[in-house]
């Protein structure tokens, strides 16, 4: 659970969600696509703080605040209202969101914010709906909210609601890079062509970052091709990441446009992020740890780190 500060505030981390692979396995009659994906998290994210208040309110600050409204459509505020209704909480909260992650970027920024809001307010209000109701609440907010609420490395199936624990992931570092261009998820799915892919889950525990990258090389992100067609800069980012010394694998996360590269240590990752930031000052670039359990980040500090070594 998020740590409580001495001033009565509860703080939480909205860690970036990373799809290490993503296969589209089918499509339901209602049009929703079925997925098989290995999801982990990065030690990079938004920061959220909730304080006691009579009513619910949201303020958005930080480098990407101007790209995100704080009105009723904001996922964090929707999550707060949904939890209040589901739990019967009688008080409100003043929520401040430090928006460090780019919007519409394939790393679950809005979904992570919603999940962090739920975790923080459960602590602030001392409420916890049962698991079934909490899962339904999360899914009603968006397909990525359940996995962000879980906050651990899992295989994600269905439309996002089927979460199965993944084998322990090895220590690894990650660089996230985004060209500064949003990509609309519905349009990426609409442009996907060809046959559906089979699930590609594995049971072995990779011994190190190189072994994890080797497993991932036999898998892919089925949304990369349509995302690159919509946003050719995705290809530029992938190529730039793959060329960095020490990069074990480069891939797109989610529906883009954020891409990532895995490294076997923080030194090569930090050097890669610095070099990319200097070569492409218009890109958003961050380096951090690949996390099997994003909840550990909240147990380490009450002030979630922005992370990273270079930024737009």
Buried (B, 14 or more C-beta within 10 A) or exposed (E): EBBBEEEEBBBBBBBBBBBBBBBBBEEEEEEBBBBBBBBBBBBBBBBBBBBBEEEBBBEBEBBBBEEBEBEEEBBBBBBBBBBBEBBEBEEBBBBBBBBBBBEBBBBBBBBBBBBBBBBBBBBBBEBBBEEEEBBBBBBEBBBBBBBBBBBBBBBBBBBBBBBEEBBEBBEBBBBBBBBBBBBBBEBBBEEBEEEBBEEBBBEEEBEEBBBBBEBBEEBBBBBBBBBBBBBEBBBBBBEBBBEBEBBBBBBBBBBBBBBBBBBBEBEBBBBBBBBBBEEBEEBBBBBBBBBBBBBBBBEEEBEBBBBBBBBB
